[in-house]
Amino acid sequence: MTEKPIDLNKLDQPLPIWIIMTIPIWGFLFMSALVFPVAGDWRWANGWVLGITFAINIAVSYLIINKTNPRVIRNRSKLRKSGLTKDTRQAASSDRFIYPLITFCLLGEVILSGLGHRFDWYTLPLAIAIIGVVIMNGGLALMNIATLQNSFASKILDINQDQVLVDTGLYSQVRHPLYAGGIIMFLSIPIALGSLWGVIPALLSAFLLVIRIEFEEVMLVKGMEGYEDYQSRVKYKLIPKIY
C-alpha cells in the first residue's frame, strides 16, 4: 500500500500561539505537581526557580521555533512511526524499552530530590544549586537550538517520508547535539534542586541516552542515504574532540 504523500506546505505553517503556549504551561504544571507534593513544601524556592525558568525557556524557544521552523514541532509531536522498513525496524524497536526506562529515571531524579528536601537529606549549597539552574537551562537551550536546526528531530526513532540529512549548524560539530543538551539537562536538574541522591537516576538516564544513540545510528545507517559518509566527516557523537 502506497503511503499518502505529505503536504509540506501544511507542515510549514506556524501553529496557533495558544497551542504553543500550552507546552510551557503543561510542563510547569506537571513539574509542580511532581515536585511540591513529594517535597511536602509548596514554598520550596529551588522547585519554584527550576519550574519557572524551565517554563520561560520553553516558551521563548518554542515561539521562535514556531515562527522559523514549525515543521519540527509537528514532527516532535508525532507518536506513530511511519517511515520504518524491514532493515530499520529492529533498531527503532529499542524505543519500547529505552523510552520507559528514561522516563522512569527522569521521574526518579525529581522524586528523590523532593524526598531529600522533605526528609532533610544532605542539601547542596545554594550557590551550587544556582549553577545547576543555569546549566539546566543551558542544556535545554542547546536542545532547542538543535531542534530549530533540524526539521526532522523526532522524539521517536523513525525516518520521515521526506527526511534528508542535516549536517549544518550544531550538526556539523557533533552528530547528536539534541542528546547532548538532554544529558546536560538531566544531570543538572537534581543539582538545581540541591540533591545529591537525585544525581544517581540522572546518571542512569544519561547512560540510557548514550545507548539510544547506538540504536539510532544503526537505524540511520540502514535507512538514510549519506549517513555513513556523515559519520566519517563528523566523527564525534556528543562532545567535539572527545566523544
CORLINGI-V671085 format. One record per run of one state. SS is the DSSP state (alpha for helix, beta for strand, coil for the rest). FROM is the first residue (numbers start at 1). TO is the last residue. If there is no record, write none. Layout:
BEGIN
ss->(SS:SS)
from->(FROM:FROM)
to->(TO:TO)
END
This chain:
BEGIN
ss->(coil:alpha:coil:alpha:coil:alpha:coil:alpha:coil:alpha:coil:alpha:coil:beta:coil:alpha:coil:alpha:coil:alpha:coil:beta:coil:alpha:coil:alpha:coil)
from->(1:8:12:17:40:45:69:70:77:89:93:95:119:123:124:126:150:169:173:177:193:195:196:198:224:227:234)
to->(7:11:16:39:44:68:69:76:88:92:94:118:122:123:125:149:168:172:176:192:194:195:197:223:226:233:243)
END
